[in-house]
Amino acid sequence: MSHASIPAGAQLFVIDPIERLRPAKDSSVALMEAVQRSGADFGVAFDGDADRAIFVDERGEPVPSDLMTGVLAASQLRRLG
């Protein structure tokens, strides 16, 4: 597993560099374990072309996609004022 610093202060952990159309189940498990092991606030896994994502919380538990849609929409609405 490699990692790199991102200007936002986050760390990127590459857990499955193989391009896929959907996040693979084993990538999801690896994401959950990486979040738990590193003490991250949350984790995100994207598919090969980044049009799908899986989110996990600080415990490595999956966050439902409809909940994340609401969180991201609320954030954008606040930002746009």
N, C-alpha and C positions, 0 to 999 in steps of 0.2 A: 504494500500500500504506500503510495507516495502522497506528499502534501505540498502545498505552496501557499504563501501568504497572498491574500487578496487585498487591494488598497482599502477596502471597507473595514479591515481589521479582522476579517473572518479567515478561517483556514479551509482550504479545499482538500478533501481526501478523495483520491481517485480509487474507487473500489472495483470497478469493472470497466476497463477502457474499450471493450468490444462494442461496436455500434450495433444496436438492436432497434427494432421498431417499437418495442414495449419494454419497460423496465422488467428485467428477469426476476423471478421469485428469489433466486439465490442472491441477486444484487440487493433485494429488499432486506433479506436476512443480514447480509453483510452491512448494510446501512444501519439497521437497528443495533447491531453489535458495536459498530464504530461509534455511534452516538453514545451508547452506554459506557463504553470503554474510555472515551475521550472526555466525557462530562460536558458534551456540547449542549447548547440550548435547544437545538432542533437539527434535523437533517432533511435533505432533499435529494432524491435520485431522479434523474431525467432519462428518457429513452434516447435512442440514437440521434434523433433530429430535434430533441428538446420540445416537442409539442405535447408531451405528457410528463407528469411528475408524480412522485410519491413523497409525501411528507410524513415525518415521524416527530414526536414530541421529545422532550428532554429525557424521558424514560425509555425511548426507543420504541414507543407504541405508535402504530399507524394513526394518522389524523385523517378523518373522512374528507374526501375531496370537496364535497359540498360545503363543509365548514371552512376549508381553506379558501374556496371561492369567495365566501362571505367576508372573511378576514382581509383578503387582498382587495376586494371591492371597497370595503369600509376605509382601508388605508388610502386608496387612491382618491376616494371622495373627500377625505379630510385634507389630503395634499392639494387637491384642486380647488378646495374651498367652496 
